[in-house]
């Protein structure tokens, strides 16, 4: 366990390491955190440190103050750090019984995978069986995977204003194929929002990995209760 001041200090350093594209420091922070911090502290470090840093890089890129190679380098730095932290997160929270089955993907046309992988890891840490289809996944492949694996839920990540349309495409296709009621659908990623989720008929929107996990637990428990009531 670390103190609040230690967590905040490490958050600031992690943020700076991403902004300055300093891989060695990012790795050193991740290693220190993985050996000293609890799962909750690790999540705080990711959200308030590494993620805060990459959001600054994203803003600067959006304003034309940083360029694509720097965006790529920042993402690689963050992925190296998360690769060290994520196994620790998973092993720290694992429960015995699989809680439910989730198919997760970044939708067609979208190559962003850092946030989707975080959601995937935290769901696994909380006892979900997760089938992670990766990035740039076409609608029919997502639906087929959900059917084949008899998933409880489909999670769709999209970070671009153009690719959120593919989240709608998945829901529309489920509807047309008569499978809409077979799966809960949760959407997320920087370009999606609660209002977009409502507009396209998703069951939920999750703002971050922690919220995504809480919602997944609620939605799946709720639908199991309904099934039990009918029996
Ligand atoms: C890193 C990054 C990249 C990296 C991605 C590397 C990788 N392996 O993922 C690279 C360099 C490849 C990249 C490419 C591009 N990018 Co980019 N990228 C980013 C950046 C800076 C950070 C994204 C990130 O990893 N954040 C950290 C993670 C932890 O956060 P997150 O993804 O939001 O995920 C969290 C939540 O959203 C949520 N969540 C995520 N997924 C899901 C799913 C579910 C179901 C749920 C419930 C929750 C959930 O939980 C996560 C944990 O908290 C964003 C900036 C931003 N504001 O998002 C731009 C950004 C998304 N990119 C942008 C652009 C324009 C591009 C490019 C078009 C650039 C170009 N000219 O080529 C390409 C597009 C490539 C493509 N076809 O996808 C724009 C999008 C603008 C728009 N409105 O559409 C942004 C907003 C930057 C900007 N300000 O201009 N990018």
Boltz pocket constraint, residues with backbone or C-beta under 6 A from the ligand:
constraints:
  - pocket:
      binder: B
      contacts: [[A, 51], [A, 54], [A, 55], [A, 57], [A, 58], [A, 59], [A, 61], [A, 62], [A, 63], [A, 68], [A, 71], [A, 72], [A, 74], [A, 75], [A, 109], [A, 110], [A, 111], [A, 112], [A, 113], [A, 114], [A, 115], [A, 116], [A, 118], [A, 119], [A, 154], [A, 155], [A, 156], [A, 157], [A, 158], [A, 159], [A, 160], [A, 161], [A, 162], [A, 186], [A, 187], [A, 188], [A, 189], [A, 190], [A, 191], [A, 205], [A, 206], [A, 207], [A, 208], [A, 209], [A, 210], [A, 212]]
      max_distance: 6.0
